[in-house]
Amino acid sequence: MTTPEQLPGRVADREGHGWMHTGDGEYTTYPRTGLGPLSYEQLDAERGPLRPVGLPAPEDSEAVKRALASAGGKAVATLLVALNQTAVKLIDTVGTAAAITAGRPGSWEASLMSGDIVWLGEGIKSTRVDPDALRILTEVFERWTTGPTQVEMSDGLASYLGQAAENAGGWDKITDRWLRGNAALERWTSSYRQD
């Protein structure tokens, strides 16, 4: 029998909803949705298979950094399109895009991502996107939302963009004129940018 100390702190269920271990062997959604609390065994039986929330594989992290660097001025638009395509595919497959925010459900970053950021890529024209970087990002995002480990994306992607901006010499170097000044995008990335 597994003790509460051996249970993962956070998991994502088969639909991508994030669950937190409450410390007493039970899991609940956060913010609470009325789905829990459930024991790990109940959660696995009713909503499994479960995937632990964890860090991205180092090779995925490097692939995202390289893709953003190679996209140059199209980096932000490309990431937004990849994020949107991932969300749409999740909705088509499991009926929800909850896996996009399963790593930190309830955080302000997750709320902003699911409410605004994930949909910014919907109307971006292909001429504003780097196709090679888009392919890499969509492959990585699919692994992060459906693979054996659920990766936290809402905070993590903002951090990657901040690093890309710093390496490129500023936010303007990775953002096109149509996205510069977008209030949701500015708020989401502001904590991770130097400019």
C-alpha positions as CSV (number, residue, x, y, z in Angstrom):
1,M,0.0,0.0,0.0
2,T,1.2,3.5,-0.9
3,T,1.6,5.9,2.0
4,P,0.6,9.6,1.6
5,E,4.3,10.6,1.5
6,Q,4.9,8.4,-1.5
7,L,2.1,9.9,-3.6
8,P,2.8,12.5,-6.3
9,G,2.1,16.1,-5.2
10,R,0.2,16.9,-8.4
11,V,-1.3,14.8,-11.2
12,A,-3.3,15.3,-14.4
13,D,-6.2,13.0,-15.1
14,R,-7.2,11.5,-18.5
15,E,-8.9,14.8,-19.6
16,G,-6.0,16.9,-18.4
17,H,-7.5,18.3,-15.3
18,G,-5.0,19.1,-12.6
19,W,-5.3,17.5,-9.1
20,M,-3.4,18.4,-5.9
21,H,-2.5,16.0,-3.1
22,T,-4.0,17.5,0.1
23,G,-1.4,15.7,2.2
24,D,-3.7,13.1,3.7
25,G,-3.9,10.7,0.8
26,E,-6.6,12.5,-1.0
27,Y,-6.6,14.7,-4.1
28,T,-8.7,17.6,-5.1
29,T,-9.0,19.9,-8.1
30,Y,-7.8,23.5,-7.6
31,P,-9.7,25.6,-7.7
32,R,-12.2,23.2,-6.3
33,T,-14.7,22.0,-8.9
34,G,-16.8,19.5,-6.9
35,L,-14.9,16.5,-8.4
36,G,-13.1,15.6,-5.3
37,P,-11.7,14.9,-2.8
38,L,-10.8,11.4,-3.9
39,S,-8.2,9.0,-2.8
40,Y,-5.4,8.3,-5.3
41,E,-7.0,4.8,-5.9
42,Q,-10.4,6.3,-6.5
43,L,-9.0,9.1,-8.7
44,D,-7.1,6.5,-10.8
45,A,-10.1,4.2,-11.1
46,E,-12.6,7.0,-12.0
47,R,-10.4,9.4,-14.0
48,G,-7.2,7.6,-14.8
49,P,-4.8,7.0,-16.2
50,L,-3.1,9.6,-14.1
51,R,0.1,11.4,-15.1
52,P,2.4,13.1,-12.5
53,V,3.1,16.7,-13.0
54,G,6.9,17.2,-13.5
55,L,9.6,19.1,-15.2
56,P,10.2,19.0,-18.9
57,A,12.8,16.6,-20.3
58,P,16.0,18.6,-20.8
59,E,16.0,17.8,-24.5
60,D,12.5,19.3,-24.8
61,S,13.5,22.4,-22.9
62,E,16.5,22.9,-25.2
63,A,14.3,22.3,-28.3
64,V,11.9,25.0,-27.2
65,K,14.7,27.4,-26.6
66,R,16.3,26.7,-30.0
67,A,13.0,27.0,-31.8
68,L,12.3,30.4,-30.3
69,A,15.8,31.6,-31.1
70,S,15.6,30.4,-34.7
71,A,12.1,32.0,-35.2
72,G,13.6,35.5,-34.4
73,G,10.9,38.2,-34.8
74,K,8.3,35.5,-35.3
75,A,9.0,33.7,-32.0
76,V,6.0,34.9,-30.0
77,A,3.5,34.5,-32.9
78,T,4.9,31.0,-33.5
79,L,4.6,30.0,-29.9
80,L,1.0,31.4,-29.7
81,V,0.0,29.4,-32.8
82,A,1.6,26.2,-31.5
83,L,-0.2,26.7,-28.1
84,N,-3.5,27.3,-29.9
85,Q,-3.1,24.3,-32.2
86,T,-2.3,22.1,-29.1
87,A,-5.4,23.4,-27.3
88,V,-7.7,22.7,-30.3
89,K,-6.3,19.2,-30.7
90,L,-6.9,18.5,-27.0
91,I,-10.5,19.8,-27.3
92,D,-11.1,17.6,-30.4
93,T,-9.5,14.6,-28.6
94,V,-10.7,14.7,-25.0
95,G,-13.2,17.6,-25.0
96,T,-11.2,20.1,-23.0
97,A,-7.9,21.9,-23.1
98,A,-7.4,21.6,-19.4
99,A,-4.0,19.9,-19.9
100,I,-2.6,23.3,-21.0
101,T,-2.9,24.5,-17.4
102,A,-2.9,21.2,-15.4
103,G,0.5,21.9,-13.9
104,R,-0.6,24.9,-12.0
105,P,-4.4,25.1,-12.1
106,G,-5.8,28.1,-10.2
107,S,-2.6,30.3,-10.6
108,W,-3.0,33.7,-12.2
109,E,-0.8,32.6,-15.1
110,A,-3.0,29.5,-15.7
111,S,-6.2,31.7,-15.6
112,L,-4.7,34.2,-18.0
113,M,-3.5,31.4,-20.3
114,S,-6.8,29.5,-20.5
115,G,-8.8,32.7,-20.8
116,D,-6.8,34.8,-23.3
117,I,-3.3,33.6,-24.2
118,V,-4.3,30.2,-25.7
119,W,-6.7,31.9,-28.1
120,L,-4.3,34.6,-29.3
121,G,-2.8,32.3,-31.9
122,E,-6.1,31.5,-33.5
123,G,-6.1,34.3,-36.1
124,I,-2.4,34.6,-36.7
125,K,-1.5,34.4,-40.4
126,S,1.0,31.8,-41.5
127,T,3.3,34.5,-42.9
128,R,3.9,35.7,-39.3
129,V,5.0,32.2,-38.2
130,D,8.2,30.2,-38.6
131,P,7.1,26.8,-39.9
132,D,10.1,24.8,-38.6
133,A,9.8,26.3,-35.1
134,L,6.1,25.7,-35.2
135,R,6.6,22.0,-36.0
136,I,9.0,21.7,-33.1
137,L,6.9,23.5,-30.6
138,T,3.7,21.6,-31.5
139,E,5.5,18.3,-31.1
140,V,6.9,19.3,-27.7
141,F,3.6,20.7,-26.5
142,E,1.8,17.5,-27.4
143,R,4.3,15.5,-25.4
144,W,3.8,17.9,-22.5
145,T,0.1,17.6,-22.5
146,T,-0.4,13.9,-23.4
147,G,2.9,12.2,-22.5
148,P,3.8,10.2,-19.4
149,T,4.6,13.4,-17.5
150,Q,2.4,16.5,-17.5
151,V,4.6,19.6,-17.8
152,E,3.6,22.9,-16.2
153,M,3.1,25.3,-19.2
154,S,1.4,28.5,-18.0
155,D,4.4,29.8,-16.1
156,G,7.0,27.9,-18.0
157,L,6.3,29.2,-21.4
158,A,6.3,32.8,-20.2
159,S,9.7,32.1,-18.7
160,Y,11.0,30.7,-22.1
161,L,9.8,33.8,-23.9
162,G,11.5,36.0,-21.3
163,Q,14.8,34.1,-21.9
164,A,14.3,34.3,-25.7
165,A,13.8,38.1,-25.4
166,E,16.9,38.6,-23.3
167,N,19.0,36.5,-25.6
168,A,17.7,38.3,-28.7
169,G,18.3,41.8,-27.3
170,G,14.8,42.7,-26.2
171,W,11.1,41.9,-26.4
172,D,10.8,43.8,-29.7
173,K,13.2,41.4,-31.3
174,I,10.9,38.4,-30.9
175,T,7.5,40.0,-31.2
176,D,5.8,41.4,-34.3
177,R,4.1,44.7,-34.5
178,W,0.6,43.2,-34.2
179,L,1.4,41.5,-30.8
180,R,3.4,44.3,-29.3
181,G,1.4,46.0,-26.6
182,N,-1.2,43.2,-26.3
183,A,-2.4,43.6,-22.7
184,A,-2.8,39.9,-22.0
185,L,0.5,39.0,-23.5
186,E,2.3,41.8,-21.7
187,R,0.8,40.8,-18.4
188,W,1.6,37.1,-18.9
189,T,5.3,37.7,-19.8
190,S,6.0,40.8,-17.7
191,S,7.5,39.0,-14.7
192,Y,10.1,37.3,-17.0
193,R,11.3,40.2,-19.1
194,Q,14.0,42.7,-18.5
195,D,12.7,45.4,-20.8
